[in-house]
Amino acid sequence: MNRFKVAVLFFCVAILALAFTPSVKADDWNQKTKVTFSQPVEVPGVGAQVLPAGTYVFKVLDSLSDRHIVRIFSEDELHVFTTILAIPNYRLKSTDKTVMTFRERAEGEPQAIRAWFYPGRQWGHEFVYAKSRAIQLAAIVHEPVLATTIELTPETPVEALVTAPIVAVKPTGEVVPVAEVVEAPPAEVAAPAAAEPAAAEELPQTASPLPLLGLIGLLSLGTGLVFRIISKRIV
């Protein structure tokens, strides 16, 4: 009887531990972030160019190049406002909160979003504007702005963003190296993987599958022990 009770207790503990094992959140893969703007914000990309004050969801889509494709949804994620072309940008120190940077604008005009950094990551997303708009923004901020030379329309497919040429432009329209806009990382820092920008960095230890595998093994062992004891009692 004692052996039976111990086996059953072992089985129950394994089940309970398995239920509370941390799992990998989807947010870690697509960098899903809910953001609330207290005033209108200008964004680039295919779709709406100015977002009214409100709450939005930012996500990174998988890309087959060194480009990052960012999509902005409504709070309930049922509507896509815009799909944005971005490239990797580096910051020296990560933070535990979402960081978004904006370009200086005239009073009364919506701020133009420049870059987005997910919590805990040094690699972020520098947004790319249509060339005509980038030249206008460059004239306002007195510095080059990232631009794409393709025409962005509501019909522009994501595939076109992946292969679109990217340049940096001055207020005069002169093209300059992209490095004048994007922060260059230290020589010893490797760029994030191209195919899955959101999954390039190592997940936290709490998301490791090893504890889960260990618990599955214990659970299997406990199950076998319980059935073995039960079969002996029946015989």
RODO-2510 file (C-alpha; in nm, 4 decimals, decimal comma):
residues 235
     n   res          X          Y          Z
     1     m     0,0000     0,0000     0,0000
     2     n     0,2831     0,2437     0,0871
     3     r     0,4545     0,1811    -0,2443
     4     f     0,1271     0,2445    -0,4234
     5     k     0,0729     0,5759    -0,2422
     6     v     0,4276     0,6906    -0,3181
     7     a     0,3865     0,6075    -0,6866
     8     v     0,0556     0,7947    -0,7084
     9     l     0,2073     1,0970    -0,5293
    10     f     0,5042     1,0935    -0,7663
    11     f     0,2672     1,0855    -1,0623
    12     c     0,0600     1,3799    -0,9325
    13     v     0,3695     1,5942    -0,8627
    14     a     0,4971     1,5323    -1,2144
    15     i     0,1610     1,6338    -1,3621
    16     l     0,1519     1,9521    -1,1503
    17     a     0,5075     2,0496    -1,2426
    18     l     0,4357     1,9921    -1,6100
    19     a     0,1352     2,2205    -1,5926
    20     f     0,3449     2,5085    -1,4564
    21     t     0,6453     2,4680    -1,6873
    22     p     0,7188     2,8034    -1,8594
    23     s     0,6500     2,8020    -2,2327
    24     v     0,7968     3,0114    -2,5164
    25     k     0,5728     3,3106    -2,5747
    26     a     0,4771     3,4006    -2,9291
    27     d     0,5818     3,7566    -2,8452
    28     d     0,9455     3,6448    -2,8337
    29     w     0,9273     3,5370    -3,1970
    30     n     0,7359     3,8193    -3,3622
    31     q     0,8145     4,0884    -3,1019
    32     k     0,4433     4,1578    -3,0595
    33     t     0,4119     4,4888    -2,8768
    34     k     0,1048     4,6869    -2,7757
    35     v     0,1651     5,0613    -2,7986
    36     t    -0,0619     5,3518    -2,7037
    37     f    -0,0069     5,6907    -2,8676
    38     s    -0,1490     5,9990    -2,6985
    39     q    -0,1379     6,1951    -3,0239
    40     p    -0,1335     6,1210    -3,3980
    41     v     0,1831     5,9570    -3,5324
    42     e     0,3169     5,9467    -3,8873
    43     v     0,4369     5,6079    -4,0114
    44     p     0,5837     5,4925    -4,3435
    45     g     0,4937     5,1836    -4,5416
    46     v     0,2066     5,0424    -4,7406
    47     g    -0,1201     5,1625    -4,5893
    48     a    -0,2192     5,4441    -4,3550
    49     q     0,0414     5,7200    -4,3245
    50     v    -0,0928     5,8829    -4,0070
    51     l    -0,2230     5,6835    -3,7106
    52     p    -0,4733     5,8665    -3,4876
    53     a    -0,4139     5,8665    -3,1132
    54     g    -0,4963     5,5216    -2,9801
    55     t    -0,3646     5,1723    -2,9107
    56     y    -0,1944     4,9596    -3,1759
    57     v    -0,0122     4,6266    -3,2007
    58     f     0,3307     4,6084    -3,3678
    59     k     0,4612     4,2765    -3,5044
    60     v     0,7632     4,1650    -3,7051
    61     l     0,6954     3,9369    -4,0019
    62     d     0,9445     3,6740    -4,1190
    63     s     1,1680     3,7950    -4,3988
    64     l     1,3968     3,6177    -4,6439
    65     s     1,6504     3,9005    -4,6521
    66     d     1,8277     4,1376    -4,4168
    67     r     1,5148     4,3527    -4,4247
    68     h     1,2693     4,3635    -4,1382
    69     i     0,9025     4,3822    -4,2334
    70     v     0,6926     4,5387    -3,9569
    71     r     0,3152     4,5346    -3,9533
    72     i     0,0907     4,7592    -3,7429
    73     f    -0,2492     4,6232    -3,6381
    74     s    -0,5513     4,7597    -3,4547
    75     e    -0,5670     4,6766    -3,0846
    76     d    -0,7854     4,3716    -3,1537
    77     e    -0,5501     4,2687    -3,4396
    78     l    -0,8411     4,2431    -3,6841
    79     h    -0,7247     4,5302    -3,9058
    80     v    -0,3832     4,6011    -4,0617
    81     f    -0,3058     4,9722    -4,0816
    82     t     0,0293     4,9552    -4,2570
    83     t     0,3162     4,7250    -4,3538
    84     i     0,6581     4,8860    -4,3112
    85     l     1,0014     4,8201    -4,4564
    86     a     1,2815     4,8492    -4,1994
    87     i     1,6452     4,7518    -4,1640
    88     p     1,8377     4,6369    -3,8547
    89     n     1,9613     4,9134    -3,6292
    90     y     2,1888     4,8733    -3,3280
    91     r     2,1923     5,0404    -2,9871
    92     l     2,4749     5,0093    -2,7387
    93     k     2,2510     4,9324    -2,4404
    94     s     1,9216     4,7459    -2,4342
    95     t     1,6356     4,8386    -2,2000
    96     d     1,3615     4,6413    -2,0293
    97     k     1,0925     4,8515    -2,1963
    98     t     0,9819     4,9157    -2,5530
    99     v     1,1602     5,2165    -2,7041
   100     m     1,0380     5,4137    -3,0043
   101     t     1,2242     5,7108    -3,1435
   102     f     1,0698     5,9914    -3,3467
   103     r     1,1884     6,2632    -3,5799
   104     e     1,1514     6,6282    -3,4941
   105     r     0,8434     6,7876    -3,6470
   106     a     0,6877     7,1320    -3,6614
   107     e     0,4456     7,2169    -3,3815
   108     g     0,0990     7,0810    -3,4449
   109     e     0,2144     6,8169    -3,6929
   110     p     0,2234     6,4451    -3,6051
   111     q     0,5616     6,3074    -3,5036
   112     a     0,7230     6,0779    -3,7590
   113     i     0,8317     5,7461    -3,6126
   114     r     1,1967     5,6617    -3,6787
   115     a     1,2866     5,3350    -3,5019
   116     w     1,1466     5,0671    -3,2705
   117     f     1,3411     4,8576    -3,0189
   118     y     1,1912     4,5530    -2,8474
   119     p     1,2651     4,5122    -2,4713
   120     g     1,5922     4,3382    -2,3910
   121     r     1,7319     4,3605    -2,7445
   122     q     2,0097     4,5704    -2,8886
   123     w     1,8976     4,5149    -3,2479
   124     g     1,5949     4,7194    -3,3488
   125     h     1,4122     4,8329    -3,6615
   126     e     1,4960     5,1571    -3,8455
   127     f     1,1932     5,2506    -4,0562
   128     v     1,2239     5,3364    -4,4255
   129     y     1,0087     5,6095    -4,5860
   130     a     0,9110     5,6655    -4,9462
   131     k     1,1821     5,8751    -5,1128
   132     s     0,9686     6,1858    -5,1674
   133     r     0,8614     6,1882    -4,8024
   134     a     1,2121     6,1078    -4,6800
   135     i     1,3470     6,4174    -4,8568
   136     q     1,0829     6,6315    -4,6835
   137     l     1,1660     6,4812    -4,3431
   138     a     1,5385     6,5308    -4,4065
   139     a     1,4730     6,9015    -4,4654
   140     i     1,2931     6,9248    -4,1301
   141     v     1,5455     6,7341    -3,9184
   142     h     1,8555     6,8519    -4,1118
   143     e     1,9983     6,5031    -4,1454
   144     p     1,9704     6,2126    -4,3931
   145     v     1,6638     5,9871    -4,3777
   146     l     1,6290     5,6273    -4,4987
   147     a     1,4267     5,5942    -4,8172
   148     t     1,3164     5,3392    -5,0733
   149     t     1,2988     5,4274    -5,4392
   150     i     1,0007     5,2059    -5,5227
   151     e     0,6512     5,3516    -5,5272
   152     l     0,4485     5,2416    -5,2247
   153     t     0,0779     5,1895    -5,2928
   154     p    -0,1940     4,9867    -5,1170
   155     e    -0,1350     4,7172    -5,3806
   156     t     0,2398     4,6843    -5,3114
   157     p     0,3050     4,3232    -5,1968
   158     v     0,5317     4,2321    -4,9061
   159     e     0,7643     4,0583    -5,1535
   160     a     0,8344     4,3941    -5,3158
   161     l     0,9390     4,5418    -4,9806
   162     v     1,1810     4,2545    -4,9211
   163     t     1,3729     4,3333    -5,2394
   164     a     1,3222     4,7113    -5,2519
   165     p     1,6418     4,9195    -5,2790
   166     i     1,7198     5,1307    -4,9710
   167     v     1,9173     5,4548    -4,9698
   168     a     1,9678     5,7531    -4,7405
   169     v     1,8751     6,0944    -4,8764
   170     k     1,9586     6,4538    -4,7850
   171     p     1,7126     6,7449    -4,8135
   172     t     1,8528     6,8093    -5,1614
   173     g     1,7710     6,4571    -5,2703
   174     e     2,1385     6,3624    -5,2771
   175     v     2,1956     5,9964    -5,1935
   176     v     2,4443     5,9190    -4,9144
   177     p     2,5581     5,5920    -4,7492
   178     v     2,2958     5,4226    -4,5325
   179     a     2,5606     5,4060    -4,2576
   180     e     2,5098     5,7804    -4,2029
   181     v     2,1633     5,7028    -4,0654
   182     v     2,1921     5,3615    -3,9002
   183     e     2,4094     5,3123    -3,5916
   184     a     2,6996     5,0824    -3,6769
   185     p     2,7547     4,8047    -3,4168
   186     p     3,0972     4,7326    -3,2649
   187     a     3,3175     4,5125    -3,4834
   188     e     3,2770     4,2122    -3,2518
   189     v     2,8955     4,2215    -3,2633
   190     a     2,7358     3,9984    -3,5256
   191     a     2,4262     4,1100    -3,7133
   192     p     2,0996     3,9238    -3,6413
   193     a     2,0054     3,6294    -3,8631
   194     a     1,8316     3,7438    -4,1791
   195     a     1,5591     3,4816    -4,2168
   196     e     1,4059     3,5266    -3,8714
   197     p     1,4907     3,8744    -3,7363
   198     a     1,2630     3,8376    -3,4391
   199     a     1,4141     3,5056    -3,3304
   200     a     1,7783     3,5931    -3,3916
   201     e     1,8638     3,6513    -3,0292
   202     e     1,8800     3,3761    -2,7713
   203     l     1,5611     3,3223    -2,5762
   204     p     1,5676     3,3640    -2,1973
   205     q     1,6625     3,0604    -1,9886
   206     t     1,3032     3,0301    -1,8694
   207     a     1,2054     2,9442    -2,2252
   208     s     1,4456     2,6515    -2,2553
   209     p     1,2832     2,3183    -2,3560
   210     l     1,5147     2,1176    -2,1266
   211     p     1,2953     2,1407    -1,8129
   212     l     0,9967     2,0334    -2,0185
   213     l     1,1828     1,7330    -2,1578
   214     g     1,2972     1,6365    -1,8092
   215     l     0,9452     1,6530    -1,6729
   216     i     0,8120     1,4452    -1,9607
   217     g     1,0718     1,1815    -1,8772
   218     l     0,9774     1,1845    -1,5101
   219     l     0,6119     1,1678    -1,5998
   220     s     0,6694     0,8651    -1,8230
   221     l     0,8703     0,6944    -1,5497
   222     g     0,6031     0,7640    -1,2886
   223     t     0,3268     0,6399    -1,5170
   224     g     0,5123     0,3137    -1,5793
   225     l     0,5695     0,2649    -1,2068
   226     v     0,2027     0,3212    -1,1240
   227     f     0,0836     0,0733    -1,3855
   228     r     0,3402    -0,1812    -1,2734
   229     i     0,2238    -0,1629    -0,9103
   230     i    -0,1416    -0,1746    -1,0149
   231     s    -0,0829    -0,4815    -1,2315
   232     k     0,0887    -0,6617    -0,9421
   233     r    -0,2029    -0,5809    -0,7103
   234     i    -0,4480    -0,7179    -0,9646
   235     v    -0,2516    -1,0401    -1,0029
***
